[in-house]
Amino acid sequence: MNPYEELANAIVLQAVKDYRLHDDEKELASIERFFRSGWFGVLTNIDPEMLIAKLRKEKVRYEY
């Protein structure tokens, strides 16, 4: 993997980690906007709606 791919993967991974850590609705909405952005599409081929759905399921599963 070249350094640019590593950087792109690190950016996406950090956004996923941030989503998992935050409970603030405004922060989560901001991260979801990033997932749906053109910039996200440049960084990865991951389907943003699938990713968001999966992360939301995780949040529901871990709520007490």
Rosetta blueprint (number, residue, H / E / L):
1 M L
2 N L
3 P H
4 Y H
5 E H
6 E H
7 L H
8 A H
9 N H
10 A H
11 I H
12 V H
13 L H
14 Q H
15 A H
16 V H
17 K H
18 D H
19 Y H
20 R H
21 L H
22 H L
23 D L
24 D L
25 E H
26 K H
27 E H
28 L H
29 A H
30 S H
31 I H
32 E H
33 R H
34 F H
35 F H
36 R L
37 S L
38 G H
39 W H
40 F H
41 G H
42 V H
43 L H
44 T L
45 N L
46 I L
47 D L
48 P H
49 E H
50 M H
51 L H
52 I H
53 A H
54 K H
55 L H
56 R H
57 K H
58 E H
59 K H
60 V H
61 R H
62 Y H
63 E L
64 Y L
